Amino acid sequence: MTERIAHTVSKWPLWLRRGPSEAVAIALIGLGVLMLMQPFSLDLYSYSFVTILAGTLGFVIVSHFPD
């Protein structure tokens, strides 16, 4: 009763795999949080929500990519 799991080779490019793309999305979320908490620039603060939103949407999309 042993099952063999066939690992198929993905045709997706290496930079579109889940691991690297999730790391970029998480870094974007972290950058947005840092932009939100900094006291120096109103422009960075203004774009922090958009940056966090882009990172979150990117993470949701990337989580459906193959490993």
CHARMM internal coordinates of N, CA and C (Angstrom, degrees):
IC EDIT
DIST 1 N 1 CA 1.4476
DIST 1 CA 1 C 1.5285
ANGL 1 N 1 CA 1 C 112.69
DIST 1 C 2 N 1.2755
ANGL 1 CA 1 C 2 N 116.44
DIHE 1 N 1 CA 1 C 2 N 36.02
DIST 2 N 2 CA 1.4596
ANGL 1 C 2 N 2 CA 118.47
DIHE 1 CA 1 C 2 N 2 CA 176.76
DIST 2 CA 2 C 1.5153
ANGL 2 N 2 CA 2 C 108.74
DIHE 1 C 2 N 2 CA 2 C -90.41
DIST 2 C 3 N 1.2986
ANGL 2 CA 2 C 3 N 113.79
DIHE 2 N 2 CA 2 C 3 N 138.03
DIST 3 N 3 CA 1.4622
ANGL 2 C 3 N 3 CA 119.89
DIHE 2 CA 2 C 3 N 3 CA 179.40
DIST 3 CA 3 C 1.5134
ANGL 3 N 3 CA 3 C 109.06
DIHE 2 C 3 N 3 CA 3 C -105.51
DIST 3 C 4 N 1.2664
ANGL 3 CA 3 C 4 N 114.63
DIHE 3 N 3 CA 3 C 4 N 136.04
DIST 4 N 4 CA 1.4523
ANGL 3 C 4 N 4 CA 118.94
DIHE 3 CA 3 C 4 N 4 CA 175.04
DIST 4 CA 4 C 1.5230
ANGL 4 N 4 CA 4 C 108.43
DIHE 3 C 4 N 4 CA 4 C -98.41
DIST 4 C 5 N 1.2993
ANGL 4 CA 4 C 5 N 113.51
DIHE 4 N 4 CA 4 C 5 N 129.95
DIST 5 N 5 CA 1.4606
ANGL 4 C 5 N 5 CA 119.38
DIHE 4 CA 4 C 5 N 5 CA 177.79
DIST 5 CA 5 C 1.5188
ANGL 5 N 5 CA 5 C 107.37
DIHE 4 C 5 N 5 CA 5 C -99.94
DIST 5 C 6 N 1.2954
ANGL 5 CA 5 C 6 N 115.29
DIHE 5 N 5 CA 5 C 6 N 116.99
DIST 6 N 6 CA 1.4617
ANGL 5 C 6 N 6 CA 120.00
DIHE 5 CA 5 C 6 N 6 CA -179.39
DIST 6 CA 6 C 1.5233
ANGL 6 N 6 CA 6 C 108.76
DIHE 5 C 6 N 6 CA 6 C -85.51
DIST 6 C 7 N 1.3062
ANGL 6 CA 6 C 7 N 115.35
DIHE 6 N 6 CA 6 C 7 N 120.36
DIST 7 N 7 CA 1.4638
ANGL 6 C 7 N 7 CA 120.34
DIHE 6 CA 6 C 7 N 7 CA 176.41
DIST 7 CA 7 C 1.5185
ANGL 7 N 7 CA 7 C 107.94
DIHE 6 C 7 N 7 CA 7 C -91.15
DIST 7 C 8 N 1.3069
ANGL 7 CA 7 C 8 N 115.41
DIHE 7 N 7 CA 7 C 8 N 113.02
DIST 8 N 8 CA 1.4475
ANGL 7 C 8 N 8 CA 119.19
DIHE 7 CA 7 C 8 N 8 CA 178.79
DIST 8 CA 8 C 1.5206
ANGL 8 N 8 CA 8 C 108.74
DIHE 7 C 8 N 8 CA 8 C -89.64
DIST 8 C 9 N 1.2886
ANGL 8 CA 8 C 9 N 114.99
DIHE 8 N 8 CA 8 C 9 N 145.07
DIST 9 N 9 CA 1.4547
ANGL 8 C 9 N 9 CA 120.63
DIHE 8 CA 8 C 9 N 9 CA 178.66
DIST 9 CA 9 C 1.5205
ANGL 9 N 9 CA 9 C 107.76
DIHE 8 C 9 N 9 CA 9 C -80.41
DIST 9 C 10 N 1.3200
ANGL 9 CA 9 C 10 N 114.92
DIHE 9 N 9 CA 9 C 10 N 124.07
DIST 10 N 10 CA 1.4519
ANGL 9 C 10 N 10 CA 119.66
DIHE 9 CA 9 C 10 N 10 CA -178.59
DIST 10 CA 10 C 1.5229
ANGL 10 N 10 CA 10 C 110.38
DIHE 9 C 10 N 10 CA 10 C -75.74
DIST 10 C 11 N 1.3001
ANGL 10 CA 10 C 11 N 116.01
DIHE 10 N 10 CA 10 C 11 N 143.53
DIST 11 N 11 CA 1.4587
ANGL 10 C 11 N 11 CA 120.83
DIHE 10 CA 10 C 11 N 11 CA 178.56
DIST 11 CA 11 C 1.5342
ANGL 11 N 11 CA 11 C 111.41
DIHE 10 C 11 N 11 CA 11 C -90.86
DIST 11 C 12 N 1.3193
ANGL 11 CA 11 C 12 N 116.40
DIHE 11 N 11 CA 11 C 12 N 2.65
DIST 12 N 12 CA 1.4570
ANGL 11 C 12 N 12 CA 120.46
DIHE 11 CA 11 C 12 N 12 CA 178.19
DIST 12 CA 12 C 1.5235
ANGL 12 N 12 CA 12 C 109.26
DIHE 11 C 12 N 12 CA 12 C -74.80
DIST 12 C 13 N 1.3284
ANGL 12 CA 12 C 13 N 118.32
DIHE 12 N 12 CA 12 C 13 N 144.66
DIST 13 N 13 CA 1.4701
ANGL 12 C 13 N 13 CA 119.57
DIHE 12 CA 12 C 13 N 13 CA 175.98
DIST 13 CA 13 C 1.5367
ANGL 13 N 13 CA 13 C 110.74
DIHE 12 C 13 N 13 CA 13 C -63.93
DIST 13 C 14 N 1.3172
ANGL 13 CA 13 C 14 N 115.50
DIHE 13 N 13 CA 13 C 14 N 157.39
DIST 14 N 14 CA 1.4592
ANGL 13 C 14 N 14 CA 120.42
DIHE 13 CA 13 C 14 N 14 CA -175.84
DIST 14 CA 14 C 1.5308
ANGL 14 N 14 CA 14 C 112.08
DIHE 13 C 14 N 14 CA 14 C -62.21
DIST 14 C 15 N 1.3343
ANGL 14 CA 14 C 15 N 118.12
DIHE 14 N 14 CA 14 C 15 N -34.62
DIST 15 N 15 CA 1.4610
ANGL 14 C 15 N 15 CA 120.24
DIHE 14 CA 14 C 15 N 15 CA -177.71
DIST 15 CA 15 C 1.5301
ANGL 15 N 15 CA 15 C 112.04
DIHE 14 C 15 N 15 CA 15 C -76.52
DIST 15 C 16 N 1.3340
ANGL 15 CA 15 C 16 N 117.70
DIHE 15 N 15 CA 15 C 16 N -10.95
DIST 16 N 16 CA 1.4647
ANGL 15 C 16 N 16 CA 120.74
DIHE 15 CA 15 C 16 N 16 CA 176.78
DIST 16 CA 16 C 1.5224
ANGL 16 N 16 CA 16 C 112.65
DIHE 15 C 16 N 16 CA 16 C -99.41
DIST 16 C 17 N 1.3120
ANGL 16 CA 16 C 17 N 117.73
DIHE 16 N 16 CA 16 C 17 N 9.33
DIST 17 N 17 CA 1.4564
ANGL 16 C 17 N 17 CA 120.45
DIHE 16 CA 16 C 17 N 17 CA 177.86
DIST 17 CA 17 C 1.5145
ANGL 17 N 17 CA 17 C 109.32
DIHE 16 C 17 N 17 CA 17 C -75.98
DIST 17 C 18 N 1.3137
ANGL 17 CA 17 C 18 N 116.11
DIHE 17 N 17 CA 17 C 18 N 166.72
DIST 18 N 18 CA 1.4586
ANGL 17 C 18 N 18 CA 121.56
DIHE 17 CA 17 C 18 N 18 CA -174.14
DIST 18 CA 18 C 1.5264
ANGL 18 N 18 CA 18 C 113.05
DIHE 17 C 18 N 18 CA 18 C -63.86
DIST 18 C 19 N 1.3171
ANGL 18 CA 18 C 19 N 117.99
DIHE 18 N 18 CA 18 C 19 N -44.82
DIST 19 N 19 CA 1.4636
ANGL 18 C 19 N 19 CA 121.65
DIHE 18 CA 18 C 19 N 19 CA -174.07
DIST 19 CA 19 C 1.5176
ANGL 19 N 19 CA 19 C 114.28
DIHE 18 C 19 N 19 CA 19 C -57.86
DIST 19 C 20 N 1.3364
ANGL 19 CA 19 C 20 N 119.00
DIHE 19 N 19 CA 19 C 20 N -60.54
DIST 20 N 20 CA 1.4626
ANGL 19 C 20 N 20 CA 119.87
DIHE 19 CA 19 C 20 N 20 CA -179.08
DIST 20 CA 20 C 1.5300
ANGL 20 N 20 CA 20 C 113.17
DIHE 19 C 20 N 20 CA 20 C -64.73
DIST 20 C 21 N 1.3242
ANGL 20 CA 20 C 21 N 116.57
DIHE 20 N 20 CA 20 C 21 N -36.92
DIST 21 N 21 CA 1.4673
ANGL 20 C 21 N 21 CA 119.15
DIHE 20 CA 20 C 21 N 21 CA -178.41
DIST 21 CA 21 C 1.5252
ANGL 21 N 21 CA 21 C 111.58
DIHE 20 C 21 N 21 CA 21 C -70.24
DIST 21 C 22 N 1.3406
ANGL 21 CA 21 C 22 N 117.22
DIHE 21 N 21 CA 21 C 22 N -36.50
DIST 22 N 22 CA 1.4644
ANGL 21 C 22 N 22 CA 119.39
DIHE 21 CA 21 C 22 N 22 CA 175.82
DIST 22 CA 22 C 1.5172
ANGL 22 N 22 CA 22 C 110.87
DIHE 21 C 22 N 22 CA 22 C -65.67
DIST 22 C 23 N 1.3216
ANGL 22 CA 22 C 23 N 117.27
DIHE 22 N 22 CA 22 C 23 N -36.84
DIST 23 N 23 CA 1.4584
ANGL 22 C 23 N 23 CA 120.34
DIHE 22 CA 22 C 23 N 23 CA 178.64
DIST 23 CA 23 C 1.5309
ANGL 23 N 23 CA 23 C 111.01
DIHE 22 C 23 N 23 CA 23 C -63.09
DIST 23 C 24 N 1.3196
ANGL 23 CA 23 C 24 N 116.85
DIHE 23 N 23 CA 23 C 24 N -40.19
DIST 24 N 24 CA 1.4659
ANGL 23 C 24 N 24 CA 120.78
DIHE 23 CA 23 C 24 N 24 CA 177.78
DIST 24 CA 24 C 1.5243
ANGL 24 N 24 CA 24 C 110.51
DIHE 23 C 24 N 24 CA 24 C -65.67
DIST 24 C 25 N 1.3157
ANGL 24 CA 24 C 25 N 117.54
DIHE 24 N 24 CA 24 C 25 N -42.65
DIST 25 N 25 CA 1.4692
ANGL 24 C 25 N 25 CA 121.25
DIHE 24 CA 24 C 25 N 25 CA -179.82
DIST 25 CA 25 C 1.5332
ANGL 25 N 25 CA 25 C 110.74
DIHE 24 C 25 N 25 CA 25 C -64.72
DIST 25 C 26 N 1.3278
ANGL 25 CA 25 C 26 N 117.31
DIHE 25 N 25 CA 25 C 26 N -41.38
DIST 26 N 26 CA 1.4599
ANGL 25 C 26 N 26 CA 120.70
DIHE 25 CA 25 C 26 N 26 CA 178.93
DIST 26 CA 26 C 1.5257
ANGL 26 N 26 CA 26 C 110.46
DIHE 25 C 26 N 26 CA 26 C -66.67
DIST 26 C 27 N 1.3386
ANGL 26 CA 26 C 27 N 116.78
DIHE 26 N 26 CA 26 C 27 N -39.57
DIST 27 N 27 CA 1.4664
ANGL 26 C 27 N 27 CA 120.12
DIHE 26 CA 26 C 27 N 27 CA 177.07
DIST 27 CA 27 C 1.5253
ANGL 27 N 27 CA 27 C 111.08
DIHE 26 C 27 N 27 CA 27 C -63.01
DIST 27 C 28 N 1.3249
ANGL 27 CA 27 C 28 N 116.64
DIHE 27 N 27 CA 27 C 28 N -37.01
DIST 28 N 28 CA 1.4652
ANGL 27 C 28 N 28 CA 120.65
DIHE 27 CA 27 C 28 N 28 CA 178.58
DIST 28 CA 28 C 1.5299
ANGL 28 N 28 CA 28 C 111.04
DIHE 27 C 28 N 28 CA 28 C -66.94
DIST 28 C 29 N 1.3113
ANGL 28 CA 28 C 29 N 117.24
DIHE 28 N 28 CA 28 C 29 N -39.08
DIST 29 N 29 CA 1.4609
ANGL 28 C 29 N 29 CA 120.63
DIHE 28 CA 28 C 29 N 29 CA 176.18
DIST 29 CA 29 C 1.5261
ANGL 29 N 29 CA 29 C 109.96
DIHE 28 C 29 N 29 CA 29 C -64.43
DIST 29 C 30 N 1.3268
ANGL 29 CA 29 C 30 N 116.73
DIHE 29 N 29 CA 29 C 30 N -44.73
DIST 30 N 30 CA 1.4671
ANGL 29 C 30 N 30 CA 120.60
DIHE 29 CA 29 C 30 N 30 CA 178.11
DIST 30 CA 30 C 1.5166
ANGL 30 N 30 CA 30 C 112.58
DIHE 29 C 30 N 30 CA 30 C -62.04
DIST 30 C 31 N 1.3246
ANGL 30 CA 30 C 31 N 116.91
DIHE 30 N 30 CA 30 C 31 N -39.91
DIST 31 N 31 CA 1.4683
ANGL 30 C 31 N 31 CA 120.71
DIHE 30 CA 30 C 31 N 31 CA 176.83
DIST 31 CA 31 C 1.5232
ANGL 31 N 31 CA 31 C 111.00
DIHE 30 C 31 N 31 CA 31 C -62.68
DIST 31 C 32 N 1.3306
ANGL 31 CA 31 C 32 N 116.46
DIHE 31 N 31 CA 31 C 32 N -40.55
DIST 32 N 32 CA 1.4640
ANGL 31 C 32 N 32 CA 119.89
DIHE 31 CA 31 C 32 N 32 CA 178.36
DIST 32 CA 32 C 1.5132
ANGL 32 N 32 CA 32 C 112.33
DIHE 31 C 32 N 32 CA 32 C -64.63
DIST 32 C 33 N 1.3242
ANGL 32 CA 32 C 33 N 117.31
DIHE 32 N 32 CA 32 C 33 N -37.64
DIST 33 N 33 CA 1.4713
ANGL 32 C 33 N 33 CA 120.44
DIHE 32 CA 32 C 33 N 33 CA 177.52
DIST 33 CA 33 C 1.5172
ANGL 33 N 33 CA 33 C 110.18
DIHE 32 C 33 N 33 CA 33 C -66.97
DIST 33 C 34 N 1.3417
ANGL 33 CA 33 C 34 N 117.34
DIHE 33 N 33 CA 33 C 34 N -41.51
DIST 34 N 34 CA 1.4625
ANGL 33 C 34 N 34 CA 119.86
DIHE 33 CA 33 C 34 N 34 CA 176.69
DIST 34 CA 34 C 1.5228
ANGL 34 N 34 CA 34 C 111.38
DIHE 33 C 34 N 34 CA 34 C -63.35
DIST 34 C 35 N 1.3076
ANGL 34 CA 34 C 35 N 116.86
DIHE 34 N 34 CA 34 C 35 N -39.42
DIST 35 N 35 CA 1.4679
ANGL 34 C 35 N 35 CA 120.41
DIHE 34 CA 34 C 35 N 35 CA 176.82
DIST 35 CA 35 C 1.5222
ANGL 35 N 35 CA 35 C 111.04
DIHE 34 C 35 N 35 CA 35 C -63.90
DIST 35 C 36 N 1.3099
ANGL 35 CA 35 C 36 N 116.95
DIHE 35 N 35 CA 35 C 36 N -33.27
DIST 36 N 36 CA 1.4603
ANGL 35 C 36 N 36 CA 121.70
DIHE 35 CA 35 C 36 N 36 CA -179.84
DIST 36 CA 36 C 1.5262
ANGL 36 N 36 CA 36 C 111.52
DIHE 35 C 36 N 36 CA 36 C -70.19
DIST 36 C 37 N 1.3339
ANGL 36 CA 36 C 37 N 116.86
DIHE 36 N 36 CA 36 C 37 N -35.15
DIST 37 N 37 CA 1.4655
ANGL 36 C 37 N 37 CA 120.09
DIHE 36 CA 36 C 37 N 37 CA -173.41
DIST 37 CA 37 C 1.5253
ANGL 37 N 37 CA 37 C 114.41
DIHE 36 C 37 N 37 CA 37 C -94.38
DIST 37 C 38 N 1.3146
ANGL 37 CA 37 C 38 N 118.94
DIHE 37 N 37 CA 37 C 38 N -6.16
DIST 38 N 38 CA 1.4625
ANGL 37 C 38 N 38 CA 119.90
DIHE 37 CA 37 C 38 N 38 CA -178.09
DIST 38 CA 38 C 1.5285
ANGL 38 N 38 CA 38 C 110.56
DIHE 37 C 38 N 38 CA 38 C -77.94
DIST 38 C 39 N 1.3491
ANGL 38 CA 38 C 39 N 118.06
DIHE 38 N 38 CA 38 C 39 N 144.73
DIST 39 N 39 CA 1.4713
ANGL 38 C 39 N 39 CA 120.60
DIHE 38 CA 38 C 39 N 39 CA -176.19
DIST 39 CA 39 C 1.5280
ANGL 39 N 39 CA 39 C 114.25
DIHE 38 C 39 N 39 CA 39 C -99.84
DIST 39 C 40 N 1.3395
ANGL 39 CA 39 C 40 N 119.45
DIHE 39 N 39 CA 39 C 40 N 9.73
DIST 40 N 40 CA 1.4651
ANGL 39 C 40 N 40 CA 120.25
DIHE 39 CA 39 C 40 N 40 CA -168.08
DIST 40 CA 40 C 1.5167
ANGL 40 N 40 CA 40 C 114.96
DIHE 39 C 40 N 40 CA 40 C -98.37
DIST 40 C 41 N 1.3093
ANGL 40 CA 40 C 41 N 118.22
DIHE 40 N 40 CA 40 C 41 N -40.86
DIST 41 N 41 CA 1.4557
ANGL 40 C 41 N 41 CA 120.81
DIHE 40 CA 40 C 41 N 41 CA -170.46
DIST 41 CA 41 C 1.5263
ANGL 41 N 41 CA 41 C 110.80
DIHE 40 C 41 N 41 CA 41 C -124.59
DIST 41 C 42 N 1.3108
ANGL 41 CA 41 C 42 N 115.61
DIHE 41 N 41 CA 41 C 42 N 125.59
DIST 42 N 42 CA 1.4592
ANGL 41 C 42 N 42 CA 120.13
DIHE 41 CA 41 C 42 N 42 CA 177.03
DIST 42 CA 42 C 1.5248
ANGL 42 N 42 CA 42 C 111.22
DIHE 41 C 42 N 42 CA 42 C -71.50
DIST 42 C 43 N 1.3380
ANGL 42 CA 42 C 43 N 117.18
DIHE 42 N 42 CA 42 C 43 N -29.01
DIST 43 N 43 CA 1.4655
ANGL 42 C 43 N 43 CA 119.99
DIHE 42 CA 42 C 43 N 43 CA 177.87
DIST 43 CA 43 C 1.5235
ANGL 43 N 43 CA 43 C 111.48
DIHE 42 C 43 N 43 CA 43 C -66.17
DIST 43 C 44 N 1.3349
ANGL 43 CA 43 C 44 N 117.43
DIHE 43 N 43 CA 43 C 44 N -42.92
DIST 44 N 44 CA 1.4642
ANGL 43 C 44 N 44 CA 119.93
DIHE 43 CA 43 C 44 N 44 CA 177.03
DIST 44 CA 44 C 1.5226
ANGL 44 N 44 CA 44 C 110.52
DIHE 43 C 44 N 44 CA 44 C -63.20
DIST 44 C 45 N 1.3163
ANGL 44 CA 44 C 45 N 115.88
DIHE 44 N 44 CA 44 C 45 N -41.19
DIST 45 N 45 CA 1.4636
ANGL 44 C 45 N 45 CA 119.77
DIHE 44 CA 44 C 45 N 45 CA 178.36
DIST 45 CA 45 C 1.5270
ANGL 45 N 45 CA 45 C 110.97
DIHE 44 C 45 N 45 CA 45 C -63.00
DIST 45 C 46 N 1.3261
ANGL 45 CA 45 C 46 N 116.62
DIHE 45 N 45 CA 45 C 46 N -37.71
DIST 46 N 46 CA 1.4613
ANGL 45 C 46 N 46 CA 120.89
DIHE 45 CA 45 C 46 N 46 CA -178.18
DIST 46 CA 46 C 1.5253
ANGL 46 N 46 CA 46 C 112.11
DIHE 45 C 46 N 46 CA 46 C -65.39
DIST 46 C 47 N 1.3232
ANGL 46 CA 46 C 47 N 117.00
DIHE 46 N 46 CA 46 C 47 N -37.15
DIST 47 N 47 CA 1.4615
ANGL 46 C 47 N 47 CA 120.79
DIHE 46 CA 46 C 47 N 47 CA -177.68
DIST 47 CA 47 C 1.5284
ANGL 47 N 47 CA 47 C 113.10
DIHE 46 C 47 N 47 CA 47 C -91.77
DIST 47 C 48 N 1.3205
ANGL 47 CA 47 C 48 N 118.37
DIHE 47 N 47 CA 47 C 48 N 2.10
DIST 48 N 48 CA 1.4606
ANGL 47 C 48 N 48 CA 120.52
DIHE 47 CA 47 C 48 N 48 CA -177.00
DIST 48 CA 48 C 1.5335
ANGL 48 N 48 CA 48 C 112.00
DIHE 47 C 48 N 48 CA 48 C -66.40
DIST 48 C 49 N 1.3198
ANGL 48 CA 48 C 49 N 117.78
DIHE 48 N 48 CA 48 C 49 N -40.44
DIST 49 N 49 CA 1.4612
ANGL 48 C 49 N 49 CA 119.84
DIHE 48 CA 48 C 49 N 49 CA -179.95
DIST 49 CA 49 C 1.5171
ANGL 49 N 49 CA 49 C 111.19
DIHE 48 C 49 N 49 CA 49 C -65.00
DIST 49 C 50 N 1.3198
ANGL 49 CA 49 C 50 N 116.49
DIHE 49 N 49 CA 49 C 50 N -41.35
DIST 50 N 50 CA 1.4573
ANGL 49 C 50 N 50 CA 120.74
DIHE 49 CA 49 C 50 N 50 CA 179.26
DIST 50 CA 50 C 1.5311
ANGL 50 N 50 CA 50 C 109.95
DIHE 49 C 50 N 50 CA 50 C -64.05
DIST 50 C 51 N 1.3242
ANGL 50 CA 50 C 51 N 116.91
DIHE 50 N 50 CA 50 C 51 N -38.93
DIST 51 N 51 CA 1.4627
ANGL 50 C 51 N 51 CA 121.21
DIHE 50 CA 50 C 51 N 51 CA 179.54
DIST 51 CA 51 C 1.5239
ANGL 51 N 51 CA 51 C 110.93
DIHE 50 C 51 N 51 CA 51 C -66.64
DIST 51 C 52 N 1.3254
ANGL 51 CA 51 C 52 N 116.99
DIHE 51 N 51 CA 51 C 52 N -44.67
DIST 52 N 52 CA 1.4688
ANGL 51 C 52 N 52 CA 120.66
DIHE 51 CA 51 C 52 N 52 CA 177.77
DIST 52 CA 52 C 1.5250
ANGL 52 N 52 CA 52 C 110.22
DIHE 51 C 52 N 52 CA 52 C -63.44
DIST 52 C 53 N 1.3140
ANGL 52 CA 52 C 53 N 117.58
DIHE 52 N 52 CA 52 C 53 N -42.00
DIST 53 N 53 CA 1.4612
ANGL 52 C 53 N 53 CA 121.54
DIHE 52 CA 52 C 53 N 53 CA 179.06
DIST 53 CA 53 C 1.5260
ANGL 53 N 53 CA 53 C 111.36
DIHE 52 C 53 N 53 CA 53 C -63.70
DIST 53 C 54 N 1.3210
ANGL 53 CA 53 C 54 N 117.41
DIHE 53 N 53 CA 53 C 54 N -42.92
DIST 54 N 54 CA 1.4644
ANGL 53 C 54 N 54 CA 120.66
DIHE 53 CA 53 C 54 N 54 CA 178.62
DIST 54 CA 54 C 1.5295
ANGL 54 N 54 CA 54 C 110.77
DIHE 53 C 54 N 54 CA 54 C -63.93
DIST 54 C 55 N 1.3236
ANGL 54 CA 54 C 55 N 117.01
DIHE 54 N 54 CA 54 C 55 N -41.12
DIST 55 N 55 CA 1.4573
ANGL 54 C 55 N 55 CA 119.75
DIHE 54 CA 54 C 55 N 55 CA 177.79
DIST 55 CA 55 C 1.5084
ANGL 55 N 55 CA 55 C 112.48
DIHE 54 C 55 N 55 CA 55 C -65.33
DIST 55 C 56 N 1.3271
ANGL 55 CA 55 C 56 N 116.77
DIHE 55 N 55 CA 55 C 56 N -39.87
DIST 56 N 56 CA 1.4625
ANGL 55 C 56 N 56 CA 120.83
DIHE 55 CA 55 C 56 N 56 CA 179.53
DIST 56 CA 56 C 1.5330
ANGL 56 N 56 CA 56 C 111.23
DIHE 55 C 56 N 56 CA 56 C -66.84
DIST 56 C 57 N 1.3151
ANGL 56 CA 56 C 57 N 116.61
DIHE 56 N 56 CA 56 C 57 N -45.84
DIST 57 N 57 CA 1.4710
ANGL 56 C 57 N 57 CA 119.79
DIHE 56 CA 56 C 57 N 57 CA 177.76
DIST 57 CA 57 C 1.5271
ANGL 57 N 57 CA 57 C 110.59
DIHE 56 C 57 N 57 CA 57 C -64.03
DIST 57 C 58 N 1.3287
ANGL 57 CA 57 C 58 N 116.61
DIHE 57 N 57 CA 57 C 58 N -38.50
DIST 58 N 58 CA 1.4535
ANGL 57 C 58 N 58 CA 120.04
DIHE 57 CA 57 C 58 N 58 CA 176.64
DIST 58 CA 58 C 1.5127
ANGL 58 N 58 CA 58 C 111.80
DIHE 57 C 58 N 58 CA 58 C -62.73
DIST 58 C 59 N 1.3305
ANGL 58 CA 58 C 59 N 116.84
DIHE 58 N 58 CA 58 C 59 N -40.60
DIST 59 N 59 CA 1.4523
ANGL 58 C 59 N 59 CA 120.66
DIHE 58 CA 58 C 59 N 59 CA 179.54
DIST 59 CA 59 C 1.5289
ANGL 59 N 59 CA 59 C 111.07
DIHE 58 C 59 N 59 CA 59 C -65.74
DIST 59 C 60 N 1.3195
ANGL 59 CA 59 C 60 N 116.91
DIHE 59 N 59 CA 59 C 60 N -40.08
DIST 60 N 60 CA 1.4693
ANGL 59 C 60 N 60 CA 119.95
DIHE 59 CA 59 C 60 N 60 CA 179.31
DIST 60 CA 60 C 1.5342
ANGL 60 N 60 CA 60 C 110.02
DIHE 59 C 60 N 60 CA 60 C -64.84
DIST 60 C 61 N 1.3059
ANGL 60 CA 60 C 61 N 117.51
DIHE 60 N 60 CA 60 C 61 N -41.29
DIST 61 N 61 CA 1.4634
ANGL 60 C 61 N 61 CA 121.15
DIHE 60 CA 60 C 61 N 61 CA 179.92
DIST 61 CA 61 C 1.5269
ANGL 61 N 61 CA 61 C 110.44
DIHE 60 C 61 N 61 CA 61 C -68.69
DIST 61 C 62 N 1.3342
ANGL 61 CA 61 C 62 N 116.37
DIHE 61 N 61 CA 61 C 62 N -45.70
DIST 62 N 62 CA 1.4633
ANGL 61 C 62 N 62 CA 121.63
DIHE 61 CA 61 C 62 N 62 CA -176.79
DIST 62 CA 62 C 1.5203
ANGL 62 N 62 CA 62 C 111.85
DIHE 61 C 62 N 62 CA 62 C -66.85
DIST 62 C 63 N 1.3097
ANGL 62 CA 62 C 63 N 118.04
DIHE 62 N 62 CA 62 C 63 N -27.03
DIST 63 N 63 CA 1.4551
ANGL 62 C 63 N 63 CA 119.83
DIHE 62 CA 62 C 63 N 63 CA -179.14
DIST 63 CA 63 C 1.5335
ANGL 63 N 63 CA 63 C 112.19
DIHE 62 C 63 N 63 CA 63 C -66.55
DIST 63 C 64 N 1.3238
ANGL 63 CA 63 C 64 N 117.08
DIHE 63 N 63 CA 63 C 64 N -11.54
DIST 64 N 64 CA 1.4600
ANGL 63 C 64 N 64 CA 120.92
DIHE 63 CA 63 C 64 N 64 CA 177.36
DIST 64 CA 64 C 1.5216
ANGL 64 N 64 CA 64 C 112.26
DIHE 63 C 64 N 64 CA 64 C -96.68
DIST 64 C 65 N 1.3283
ANGL 64 CA 64 C 65 N 118.27
DIHE 64 N 64 CA 64 C 65 N -1.18
DIST 65 N 65 CA 1.4578
ANGL 64 C 65 N 65 CA 122.46
DIHE 64 CA 64 C 65 N 65 CA 178.33
DIST 65 CA 65 C 1.5191
ANGL 65 N 65 CA 65 C 109.92
DIHE 64 C 65 N 65 CA 65 C -74.07
DIST 65 C 66 N 1.3335
ANGL 65 CA 65 C 66 N 117.73
DIHE 65 N 65 CA 65 C 66 N 157.84
DIST 66 N 66 CA 1.4776
ANGL 65 C 66 N 66 CA 119.85
DIHE 65 CA 65 C 66 N 66 CA 176.37
DIST 66 CA 66 C 1.5140
ANGL 66 N 66 CA 66 C 110.89
DIHE 65 C 66 N 66 CA 66 C -71.82
DIST 66 C 67 N 1.3326
ANGL 66 CA 66 C 67 N 116.03
DIHE 66 N 66 CA 66 C 67 N 158.73
DIST 67 N 67 CA 1.4702
ANGL 66 C 67 N 67 CA 121.05
DIHE 66 CA 66 C 67 N 67 CA -179.93
DIST 67 CA 67 C 1.4879
ANGL 67 N 67 CA 67 C 113.57
DIHE 66 C 67 N 67 CA 67 C -69.58
END
COOR INIT
IC SEED 1 N 1 CA 1 C
IC BUILD
